[in-house]
Amino acid sequence: MATRSDRGATVPLRTRIIIAIGIVIVFLSATAGAAATFYTDYLWYLDLGQTDVFWTRILSAWAVGATFGVATFAILYVNLVVARRLRPRVSPAAWPQGVALTPQQQIEEALARVRGRSSPSRGGSSSRSRCCWHGASGHRWPAAGRPSASPLRG
């Protein structure tokens, strides 16, 4: 009996063909109503001799959709450009030893800023009366040795 590692990640050809046929059936089922409406409208306008009116209706709907799509894209793009220009500049080269902080150090720094203290990860001093390093993981807990009810409380 072949195990999963023996077969690898390849999908048999028969399975791929069945999946492709399923996708085509779902696509055709989803678009059949719209295609039938389009075709019957075309035949109606053709019978009346007004195919130019039919195409004007179709093209004007596409033009309005494309115009609003481009306008929406332009607004979002300008918003992105403005947001990127106004974002705060952070330079890892300005940090001590020129290295980025770990996520734990970033959290500690943010909490220290909220509490109005200097951050130990940025070279500031940490008072042992307020905090102590507790446990092998390096978590910094209040002097009592356990987490406080709120991480923002000093």
Residue frames as qw, qx, qy, qz and C-alpha x, y, z in Angstrom:
[[0.000, 0.889, 0.458, 0.000, 0.00, 0.00, 0.00],
 [0.417, 0.430, -0.012, 0.801, 1.35, 3.39, -1.00],
 [0.301, -0.628, -0.436, 0.570, 1.60, 5.98, 1.69],
 [0.180, 0.955, 0.199, -0.123, 1.02, 9.69, 1.18],
 [0.239, -0.780, 0.419, 0.400, 4.75, 10.38, 1.06],
 [0.538, -0.018, 0.741, 0.400, 5.19, 7.74, -1.66],
 [0.398, 0.695, 0.569, 0.186, 2.59, 9.36, -3.90],
 [0.291, 0.029, 0.069, 0.954, 3.80, 12.89, -3.39],
 [0.196, 0.471, 0.354, -0.784, 1.50, 15.86, -3.87],
 [0.158, 0.093, -0.632, -0.753, 0.41, 14.99, -7.43],
 [0.624, 0.252, 0.430, -0.602, -3.28, 14.64, -8.18],
 [0.488, 0.129, 0.813, 0.290, -4.23, 11.84, -10.58],
 [0.033, 0.012, -0.493, -0.869, -5.28, 12.90, -14.10],
 [0.232, -0.480, -0.799, -0.280, -8.77, 11.45, -13.70],
 [0.279, -0.661, -0.511, 0.473, -9.37, 13.55, -10.56],
 [0.138, -0.365, 0.132, 0.911, -8.14, 16.69, -12.32],
 [0.109, -0.186, -0.678, -0.702, -10.48, 16.06, -15.25],
 [0.277, -0.607, -0.745, -0.003, -13.45, 15.55, -12.92],
 [0.250, -0.606, -0.284, 0.700, -12.63, 18.78, -11.06],
 [0.062, -0.178, 0.372, 0.909, -12.30, 20.70, -14.35],
 [0.185, -0.380, -0.762, -0.490, -15.64, 19.37, -15.61],
 [0.296, -0.652, -0.630, 0.299, -17.25, 20.33, -12.30],
 [0.188, -0.477, -0.046, 0.857, -15.89, 23.87, -12.54],
 [0.053, -0.035, -0.570, -0.819, -17.16, 24.22, -16.13],
 [0.245, -0.523, -0.790, -0.208, -20.63, 22.95, -15.12],
 [0.269, -0.660, -0.448, 0.540, -20.82, 25.41, -12.20],
 [0.125, -0.324, 0.207, 0.915, -19.67, 28.28, -14.47],
 [0.128, -0.202, -0.693, -0.680, -22.20, 27.44, -17.16],
 [0.273, -0.608, -0.743, 0.053, -24.99, 27.09, -14.60],
 [0.247, -0.600, -0.281, 0.707, -24.14, 30.48, -13.10],
 [0.013, -0.373, 0.289, 0.882, -24.01, 32.30, -16.45],
 [0.150, 0.317, 0.865, 0.359, -26.80, 30.49, -18.33],
 [0.051, 0.783, 0.570, -0.241, -29.54, 32.90, -17.20],
 [0.062, -0.750, 0.119, 0.648, -27.58, 36.01, -18.15],
 [0.160, -0.195, 0.735, 0.630, -26.60, 34.52, -21.51],
 [0.149, 0.502, 0.835, 0.168, -30.22, 33.58, -22.27],
 [0.028, 0.848, 0.344, -0.402, -31.42, 37.09, -21.40],
 [0.135, -0.590, 0.388, 0.695, -28.70, 38.67, -23.52],
 [0.172, 0.023, 0.836, 0.521, -29.48, 36.44, -26.51],
 [0.123, 0.652, 0.747, 0.028, -33.25, 36.93, -26.34],
 [0.015, -0.829, -0.122, 0.545, -32.81, 40.72, -26.04],
 [0.152, -0.402, 0.585, 0.687, -30.51, 40.68, -29.06],
 [0.157, 0.291, 0.870, 0.365, -33.04, 38.66, -31.07],
 [0.070, 0.781, 0.558, -0.272, -35.84, 41.06, -30.03],
 [0.016, -0.777, 0.128, 0.617, -33.93, 44.16, -31.14],
 [0.195, -0.188, 0.764, 0.586, -32.81, 42.35, -34.31],
 [0.183, 0.508, 0.829, 0.143, -36.44, 41.52, -35.16],
 [0.052, 0.882, 0.337, -0.325, -37.38, 45.18, -34.65],
 [0.594, 0.617, 0.096, 0.507, -34.43, 46.31, -36.76],
 [0.201, -0.930, 0.126, -0.282, -32.97, 48.28, -33.82],
 [0.893, -0.103, -0.224, 0.376, -29.69, 46.48, -33.15],
 [0.342, 0.487, -0.217, 0.774, -27.89, 49.82, -32.85],
 [0.489, -0.639, 0.084, -0.588, -30.15, 50.65, -29.86],
 [0.946, -0.294, -0.138, 0.022, -29.31, 47.26, -28.32],
 [0.755, 0.158, -0.207, 0.602, -25.57, 47.82, -28.65],
 [0.013, 0.630, -0.142, 0.764, -25.89, 51.40, -27.37],
 [0.723, -0.586, -0.007, -0.365, -27.62, 50.06, -24.23],
 [0.946, -0.156, -0.122, 0.258, -24.94, 47.42, -23.67],
 [0.593, 0.341, -0.153, 0.713, -21.97, 49.71, -24.35],
 [0.176, -0.698, 0.096, -0.687, -23.37, 52.55, -22.22],
 [0.830, -0.535, -0.030, -0.156, -23.80, 50.19, -19.27],
 [0.876, -0.007, -0.092, 0.474, -20.21, 48.99, -19.68],
 [0.333, 0.563, -0.090, 0.751, -18.96, 52.59, -20.03],
 [0.453, -0.729, 0.061, -0.509, -20.70, 53.71, -16.83],
 [0.923, -0.379, -0.025, 0.070, -19.33, 50.67, -14.96],
 [0.764, 0.206, -0.080, 0.606, -15.81, 51.25, -16.26],
 [0.077, 0.705, -0.075, 0.701, -15.96, 54.97, -15.43],
 [0.615, -0.687, 0.108, -0.371, -17.01, 54.38, -11.85],
 [0.955, -0.162, -0.043, 0.243, -14.50, 51.54, -11.53],
 [0.584, 0.403, -0.112, 0.696, -11.65, 53.78, -12.66],
 [0.187, -0.737, 0.086, -0.644, -12.86, 56.61, -10.40],
 [0.827, -0.544, 0.021, -0.139, -12.99, 54.26, -7.41],
 [0.883, 0.037, -0.068, 0.463, -9.52, 52.95, -8.18],
 [0.330, 0.595, -0.102, 0.725, -8.17, 56.52, -8.49],
 [0.458, -0.738, 0.084, -0.488, -9.67, 57.56, -5.14],
 [0.919, -0.387, 0.036, 0.063, -8.27, 54.47, -3.39],
 [0.779, 0.262, -0.068, 0.565, -4.87, 54.93, -5.03],
 [0.080, 0.705, -0.138, 0.691, -4.64, 58.60, -4.00],
 [0.692, -0.648, 0.070, -0.309, -5.67, 57.57, -0.48],
 [0.949, -0.134, -0.020, 0.286, -2.90, 54.96, -0.43],
 [0.551, 0.476, -0.105, 0.677, -0.30, 57.45, -1.65],
 [0.222, -0.746, 0.130, -0.614, -1.32, 60.03, 0.96],
 [0.847, -0.513, 0.045, -0.134, -1.33, 57.41, 3.73],
 [0.891, 0.062, -0.070, 0.445, 2.13, 56.19, 2.75],
 [0.338, 0.587, -0.130, 0.724, 3.51, 59.75, 2.75],
 [0.392, -0.685, 0.140, -0.598, 2.00, 60.55, 6.15],
 [0.912, -0.285, -0.289, 0.056, 3.08, 57.32, 7.85],
 [0.433, -0.842, 0.316, 0.057, 5.67, 57.64, 10.61],
 [0.616, 0.593, -0.506, 0.114, 9.23, 56.98, 9.53],
 [0.803, -0.525, 0.279, -0.029, 10.96, 54.26, 11.53],
 [0.504, 0.682, -0.526, 0.064, 14.62, 53.62, 10.98],
 [0.947, -0.286, -0.118, 0.090, 16.05, 50.38, 12.38],
 [0.644, 0.371, -0.261, 0.616, 19.54, 51.88, 11.98],
 [0.132, -0.652, 0.224, -0.712, 18.71, 54.41, 14.72],
 [0.844, -0.476, -0.090, -0.229, 17.95, 51.66, 17.25],
 [0.423, -0.691, 0.586, -0.019, 20.60, 50.38, 19.68],
 [0.520, -0.244, 0.781, 0.245, 22.99, 47.93, 18.01],
 [0.314, 0.355, -0.494, -0.729, 21.13, 48.54, 14.73],
 [0.088, -0.112, -0.980, -0.137, 18.86, 45.50, 15.19],
 [0.491, -0.370, -0.355, -0.704, 15.12, 45.22, 15.10],
 [0.381, -0.265, 0.636, -0.616, 13.22, 44.51, 18.29],
 [0.092, -0.161, -0.980, -0.076, 11.49, 41.22, 18.93],
 [0.360, -0.553, -0.504, -0.557, 7.70, 41.30, 19.21],
 [0.602, -0.576, -0.483, 0.269, 8.00, 40.91, 22.99],
 [0.409, -0.229, -0.097, 0.878, 10.36, 43.90, 23.15],
 [0.057, -0.330, -0.375, -0.864, 7.98, 45.95, 20.99],
 [0.498, -0.635, -0.540, -0.239, 5.10, 45.20, 23.38],
 [0.590, -0.483, -0.339, 0.551, 7.26, 46.07, 26.40],
 [0.270, 0.005, 0.096, 0.958, 8.30, 49.34, 24.76],
 [0.241, -0.492, -0.460, -0.699, 4.69, 50.26, 23.96],
 [0.590, -0.641, -0.490, 0.033, 3.61, 49.51, 27.54],
 [0.533, -0.316, -0.193, 0.761, 6.53, 51.53, 28.88],
 [0.082, 0.229, 0.237, 0.940, 5.51, 54.50, 26.71],
 [0.426, -0.606, -0.504, -0.444, 1.92, 54.23, 27.95],
 [0.660, -0.595, -0.365, 0.277, 3.17, 54.13, 31.54],
 [0.044, 0.978, -0.118, 0.167, 5.53, 57.03, 30.86],
 [0.702, -0.562, 0.372, 0.231, 8.73, 55.09, 31.57],
 [0.206, 0.679, -0.628, -0.320, 11.93, 54.59, 29.67],
 [0.964, 0.143, -0.080, -0.208, 12.10, 51.30, 27.79],
 [0.625, -0.533, 0.537, 0.193, 14.83, 48.81, 28.71],
 [0.793, 0.300, 0.451, 0.278, 14.95, 47.51, 25.12],
 [0.404, 0.853, 0.072, 0.323, 16.00, 50.99, 23.87],
 [0.543, 0.300, -0.374, 0.689, 18.81, 51.34, 26.36],
 [0.357, -0.670, 0.080, -0.646, 16.77, 52.96, 29.13],
 [0.065, 0.244, -0.841, 0.478, 16.99, 51.92, 32.74],
 [0.646, -0.390, -0.537, -0.376, 14.53, 49.64, 34.44],
 [0.285, -0.532, 0.512, -0.611, 13.99, 50.10, 38.13],
 [0.370, -0.012, -0.926, 0.078, 14.10, 46.82, 40.05],
 [0.174, 0.153, 0.635, -0.737, 11.69, 48.28, 42.60],
 [0.589, 0.303, 0.010, -0.749, 8.99, 48.52, 39.94],
 [0.882, 0.305, -0.227, -0.278, 9.78, 45.42, 37.87],
 [0.468, -0.488, 0.731, 0.088, 11.74, 42.27, 38.07],
 [0.515, 0.335, -0.681, -0.398, 12.70, 39.74, 35.40],
 [0.663, -0.162, 0.597, -0.422, 10.78, 36.60, 36.21],
 [0.891, 0.223, 0.376, -0.123, 11.11, 33.15, 34.70],
 [0.588, -0.181, 0.577, 0.537, 13.31, 31.62, 32.03],
 [0.445, 0.637, 0.538, 0.328, 11.23, 33.11, 29.20],
 [0.327, 0.042, 0.016, 0.944, 12.30, 36.64, 30.20],
 [0.173, -0.740, -0.513, -0.400, 8.79, 37.93, 30.84],
 [0.152, 0.196, -0.367, 0.896, 8.80, 41.09, 32.90],
 [0.404, -0.637, -0.638, -0.155, 6.18, 41.04, 35.64],
 [0.263, -0.827, 0.105, -0.486, 5.44, 43.54, 38.39],
 [0.047, 0.547, -0.717, 0.430, 7.56, 43.23, 41.54],
 [0.734, -0.216, 0.426, -0.482, 5.01, 40.89, 43.15],
 [0.203, -0.273, 0.917, 0.208, 6.05, 38.22, 40.63],
 [0.351, 0.428, 0.833, 0.027, 2.66, 37.77, 38.97],
 [0.120, 0.381, 0.450, 0.799, 0.79, 39.59, 36.19],
 [0.167, 0.210, 0.381, -0.885, -1.34, 42.54, 37.27],
 [0.462, 0.523, 0.659, -0.279, -5.02, 42.68, 36.43],
 [0.503, 0.851, 0.127, -0.082, -4.36, 45.16, 33.63],
 [0.785, 0.090, 0.114, 0.602, -1.16, 45.22, 31.57],
 [0.235, 0.698, 0.095, 0.670, -1.47, 49.01, 31.32],
 [0.525, -0.834, -0.072, -0.156, -1.63, 49.57, 35.07],
 [0.362, 0.682, -0.496, 0.397, 1.68, 50.63, 36.62]]
